Structure formats: structure tokens, C-alpha cells
Amino acid sequence: MTAQTEEGHSGPAAQQAMTRLQHELSGTLQSLGLAPQWNVMIQGTLSDTFADMTEDPLSVYHWLSEELQLKEVGKYQDTGSTSISYYSPLLPAITPDPSAPASRMNFQVAVHRNSMTREQRLTIATPAISIEY
């Protein structure tokens, strides 16, 4: 199931609605004997906040790394995209066993440059990106 806010609806009311929906769905799933696991993905166009992206396309990664204490565990890069997988001690592990290799990744960031408009789209996800970036 995917729930998303409409473009331009990102204020406190939209956040509260998403949180309320998550709690309702979690309760329903738990009543059916299922343990819900939530994935969060955020996607948008990079703003002037990261204007130096043209000179340092990895600056957004550096900023996020510092803010979330991220440790890089994997990377993919081509002419239009960069995707980096991370582990953060501030986020839950993917698997219950923190020594399992899969738990070493719980955060992913990607930047894709549109070849026509040159616009840069940022995708942030936990535990991993599962939409087109």
C-alpha cells in the first residue's frame, strides 16, 4: 500500500493525517496477527539550499551523513544518477539481528539529474528506495 500527500500539501495537517493513517493501519494489521513494517520515502527537487550541487554533486550526501551519523555501505553511480546505501545507528535495523549482514543498510539516498531539464531530484528512504528515482 502506498500513501502520499499531494504536491504542495506538506504542512503539519498532512503530517498528522499520514501519522493517523499509519496508526490506524498498524492497528488493523496487528488485529489480523500481522506485524507491520513501515518504509518511508521522500522525493523532491533539490532547492537552492544545495546550490553547490553543480560543483559538488555529493554535498547533499555529506550533509545527510553528518546529520544522521551515516556510514556508507554501498554505492551506485552512472552519468545521471548517484545512489548511496547507508547504515545509521539512529534508525532501526532492517532485520532483528543487528549482526546479520542485511541489517547493515537502513537508509538510502539518491540524486537523479533529468537529462532534459537538468533538474536534480532527490530521493531519501528508509530502509531502502523502492520507487523510481
C-alpha positions as CSV (number, residue, x, y, z in Angstrom):
1,M,0.0,0.0,0.0
2,T,1.2,3.5,-0.8
3,A,0.0,6.7,0.8
4,Q,1.3,10.0,-0.3
5,T,0.4,13.7,0.1
6,E,-0.4,15.8,-2.9
7,E,2.2,18.3,-4.1
8,G,2.1,21.4,-2.0
9,H,0.4,19.6,0.9
10,S,3.3,19.0,3.2
11,G,2.4,21.0,6.4
12,P,1.5,19.8,9.8
13,A,-2.0,18.8,8.8
14,A,-0.6,16.4,6.1
15,Q,1.9,15.0,8.5
16,Q,-0.8,14.4,11.1
17,A,-3.0,12.7,8.5
18,M,-0.2,10.4,7.4
19,T,0.7,9.5,11.1
20,R,-3.0,8.9,11.9
21,L,-3.3,6.6,8.8
22,Q,-0.2,4.7,9.8
23,H,-1.5,4.1,13.4
24,E,-4.9,3.0,12.0
25,L,-3.4,0.6,9.5
26,S,-0.9,-0.7,12.1
27,G,-3.8,-1.5,14.5
28,T,-5.8,-3.2,11.7
29,L,-2.8,-5.3,10.7
30,Q,-1.9,-6.2,14.3
31,S,-5.5,-7.3,14.9
32,L,-5.1,-9.7,12.0
33,G,-1.9,-11.1,13.6
34,L,0.5,-9.3,11.3
35,A,3.5,-7.3,12.4
36,P,3.6,-4.1,10.2
37,Q,7.0,-2.8,9.0
38,W,7.0,0.7,7.5
39,N,9.1,2.1,4.7
40,V,9.4,5.8,4.3
41,M,10.3,7.5,1.0
42,I,10.6,11.3,0.4
43,Q,11.2,12.6,-3.1
44,G,11.5,16.2,-4.4
45,T,13.6,18.6,-6.4
46,L,16.7,19.9,-4.8
47,S,16.4,23.6,-3.9
48,D,18.8,26.4,-3.7
49,T,19.8,25.1,-0.3
50,F,22.0,22.7,-2.1
51,A,23.0,25.2,-4.9
52,D,26.6,23.9,-4.7
53,M,25.4,20.6,-6.1
54,T,26.7,21.6,-9.6
55,E,30.2,21.9,-8.2
56,D,29.9,19.1,-5.7
57,P,27.2,16.6,-6.6
58,L,27.8,14.7,-3.3
59,S,27.3,17.7,-1.0
60,V,23.7,16.5,-0.1
61,Y,25.2,13.1,0.9
62,H,27.8,14.7,3.1
63,W,25.1,16.9,4.8
64,L,22.8,13.9,5.5
65,S,25.8,11.8,6.6
66,E,26.6,14.2,9.3
67,E,23.0,14.8,10.4
68,L,22.2,11.1,10.7
69,Q,25.6,9.6,11.6
70,L,25.5,7.6,8.4
71,K,28.2,5.1,7.4
72,E,28.3,4.2,3.7
73,V,27.8,0.5,2.9
74,G,27.3,0.6,-0.9
75,K,27.2,3.0,-3.9
76,Y,25.9,3.1,-7.5
77,Q,26.8,5.8,-9.9
78,D,26.2,6.5,-13.6
79,T,26.2,9.6,-15.7
80,G,22.8,10.8,-14.4
81,S,22.3,9.2,-11.0
82,T,24.1,8.5,-7.8
83,S,22.7,6.2,-5.1
84,I,24.3,5.6,-1.8
85,S,23.2,3.0,0.8
86,Y,24.0,3.6,4.4
87,Y,23.7,2.3,7.9
88,S,22.7,4.7,10.7
89,P,22.7,3.8,14.4
90,L,19.9,6.3,14.8
91,L,17.5,4.2,12.7
92,P,16.1,0.7,13.3
93,A,17.9,-2.2,11.7
94,I,16.2,-4.0,8.8
95,T,16.5,-7.4,10.5
96,P,16.0,-8.1,14.2
97,D,19.6,-9.5,14.4
98,P,22.0,-6.5,14.3
99,S,24.9,-8.8,13.4
100,A,23.1,-10.0,10.2
101,P,24.6,-8.5,7.0
102,A,21.2,-7.2,5.8
103,S,20.9,-5.0,8.9
104,R,23.9,-3.0,7.8
105,M,21.7,-1.0,5.4
106,N,18.8,1.0,6.8
107,F,18.9,4.3,4.8
108,Q,19.3,5.1,1.1
109,V,19.7,8.4,-0.7
110,A,19.7,9.0,-4.5
111,V,20.1,12.0,-6.7
112,H,19.0,11.8,-10.3
113,R,19.6,14.5,-12.9
114,N,17.0,14.9,-15.6
115,S,18.9,14.9,-18.8
116,M,16.4,17.3,-20.5
117,T,15.7,19.9,-17.7
118,R,19.0,19.4,-15.7
119,E,16.8,19.4,-12.6
120,Q,18.1,17.3,-9.8
121,R,15.6,15.0,-8.0
122,L,16.4,13.8,-4.5
123,T,15.0,10.6,-3.1
124,I,15.5,9.6,0.5
125,A,14.3,6.4,2.0
126,T,14.4,4.1,5.0
127,P,15.2,1.3,4.9
128,A,15.6,1.4,1.1
129,I,14.3,3.1,-2.1
130,S,11.6,1.1,-3.8
131,I,10.3,3.7,-6.2
132,E,11.9,5.1,-9.4
133,Y,14.5,7.8,-8.7
